[in-house]
Amino acid sequence: MTREDRGAPENCPVREVVAGISDKWSILVLLHLSHGDHRFSALRRLVPDISQRVLTATLRCLERDGLVWRNVQPSIPPAVTYGLTALGCSLIGHFRILADWAKENRSGIDDARRRFDARSS
């Protein structure tokens, strides 16, 4: 890889990592798993707005990134359990900091949005 390639935005390691965890489903799933391991059906109940297809895709991406582990028990039907890896656990504290910031600043953000929307109308 050339120096120019390393500096290209599409090769930025931060961008790639953040893109994998920045959607609302990944964050919600990771936060629920931070409270303990869950079966697929339990995660589906905990995140009621998510479709089965999207939950499956989200878990696969999180597993691929090494944030979530998957265990399949050989039964009929198979019992599939998910949990956080050590890498996933190391990320949760950062989410909690972000969540605390969001809670503390929500009213300021809402005010800014109202002012912006009023100017745009």
N, C-alpha and C positions, 0 to 999 in steps of 0.2 A: 504494500500500500504506500502510495506516495504521500508526501507531506500535505499536498493539496487535498488528497482523498481523506486524510485523517481530519482535516479541518472542515469538511463538508457537513452541513447540518444533518443530512441523512445518516451520517456515520457517528453522530454524537452519542456516546454511551448513556448519558443522562437522559437524553430524549427517548431513547429506546426503552430504558427501564421504566421511566415515568409513564410512557404510553401504555405499558402493560398493566399498570396498577391504577391508572387515573380514572377509569370509568366507574360509574356509581355502583355497578354490580360487583366488581372486584373488591372494592373497599368494604361494601356491606358483607360480602361473604367472608372476607378475612376477619372483620370485626366479630362476626358471629363465631367463627372458628377459634377466635382468641379466648372464648369462654369454655372451650372444650371440643372434643371430636364430635362430629355429627354424621349421621347417615344422610344420604342424598335426599330422602323424603323429608327429613327434619329440616334440612336447609331450605327446601322448597317451601315449607310452612313458615319458616322464619323470615323469608323474603317473598311475600305473597305476590308481588307484582311481576316477578321474574318468570319467564316461560321455562319449561323443561329444557328446550333446546338451548336457550341462552345460558341457563345455569350449567348445563353440560359443557358448553363451549368455554364459559368462564373458568370452571374448575380445571379443564384441560390446560388452558393457558397458564393458570396459576401453578399447576403441577409441572408444566414444562419449564417454568421459570424457577422451579425449586422452592416455591413458597408454601406449597401444599403437598401432602402425601395422600395416597389413595390405597386403601386396602380392600380387596375383594375376598369375601368369605365364600367358599364353595358350598352354596346351598341353593335351593330352588324356591323362589328366585334368588339370585346372588345378592348377598348383603354387602353393600359398598359403603365404606366409612371414609370420611375425610378428616384431616387434621392439619395443624400448622407444623411445618418443619422448623428447625432452629433458625433458618434464614427468615422464614415467615414471622416467627416470634420476634425477631430482631426489628422487624418493620413496624409492628403494632404500636410500640411506644411513640414512634414518629406520627402515626395516624392520630393517636390520642392528643398529642401536642397540637396538631392541626385542628382537631375537633374542638379542643378547648379554645383555641384562637377564634374559630368560627362562632362558637357560642358567645364569647366576649364581644365580638365585633358585628354580630348579626344585625343589631338595630342600626348601626352606622352604615352598613351596606344597604339595608332596606331604605334608609333615608337618602343615600346617594342615588339609588335606583329611582326613587320617586322624583327627586329633583331632575335627574336626567330625562326620565319619561315625560315630565311636565314641560321641559324645554323642547323636546322632540315633537310634542303634540301641536 
